[in-house]
C-alpha cells in the first residue's frame, strides 16, 4: 500500500523593511483565511488540541494506518506542547522549473516530484526556507507537499522526517504551522511508502512542534 493522506496522497500505495514585509504577509494570510476574526492564543491551542484528539479517535477505530496490535504502543500519538510561535506566515517564491526529481522513499523506490516554489518564513527570529513539491501525475495538484527534517530528527522525532500539507492558493501567502507537522505513516506501518525529505529541506534548527516520537531515542 502507498500511504494515504493527512489528508494527502504523498505517502500513498505540502519597524524595518523586513518587519514591515512580515506584517504585510501576516495581514494577507489573515485575509486568505477568510473573514473569521483573529483567533486568540487560547482558541488556537484549543483547536489544535481538538484536531489531535479527533485524529487519535479516528486511528483508534481502524486497523490502518496504525495496526490494531500497535494501538497500545503508539496511541495516543505524542506531540510537543502547542506553541503558537511555530505557526507563521510564509511567502511562496515560485520556481519556474519543469525539472522532475526522484525522491527516495522508505521502500527503496523513487517518487517523481516537481518543485513548485520556496516557502520563505521565520521561526522565533530565524529566517528559514522549505521547498514545496507536487508529485508528478498526482490527481490533486492543488495540494503542496512539504517534507522536512530538523535537528530533532532521529532523537525526538522520526528519522525519516515529518510532513506538512498546504492547500495551494493564488495569493502566494501561506500559513506554515509546525504544530500540524505529522509523522509519515510508514513509521507506524511498513506497508506505506513515504518519501524522504531532500537535502534542501533539512532545517538547521530544532522544530519542537507537532508530532514527535512516543519513545524518544537517546
C-alpha positions, 0 to 999 in steps of 0.5 A: 500500500502507498500511504494515504493522506493527512489528508494527502496522497504523498505517502500513498500505495505540502519597524524595518523593511523586513518587519514591515514585509512580515506584517504585510504577509501576516495581514494577507494570510489573515485575509486568505483565511477568510473573514473569521476574526483573529483567533486568540492564543487560547482558541488556537491551542484549543483547536489544535488540541481538538484536531489531535484528539479527533485524529487519535479517535479516528486511528483508534477505530481502524486497523490502518494506518496504525495496526490494531496490535500497535494501538497500545504502543503508539496511541495516543500519538505524542506531540510537543506542547502547542506553541503558537510561535511555530505557526507563521506566515510564509511567502511562496517564491515560485520556481519556474522549473519543469525539472522532475526529481526522484525522491527516495522513499522508505521502500527503496523506490523513487517518487517523481516530484516537481518543485513548485516554489520556496516557502520563505518564513521565520521561526522565533527570529530565524529566517528559514526556507522549505521547498514545496513539491507536487508529485508528478501525475498526482490527481490533486495538484492543488495540494503542496507537499512539504517534507522536512527534517530538523535537528530533532530528527532521529532523537525526538522525532522520526528519522525519516522526517515529518510532513506538512500539507498546504492547500495551494492558493493564488495569493502566494501567502501561506500559513506554515504551522509546525504544530500540524507537522505529522509523522509519515505513516510508514513509521507506524506501518511498513506497508506505506511508502513515504518519501524522504525529505531532500537535502534542501529541506533539512532545517538547521534548527530544532522544530519542537512542534507537532508530532514527535516520537512516543519513545524518544531515542537517546 
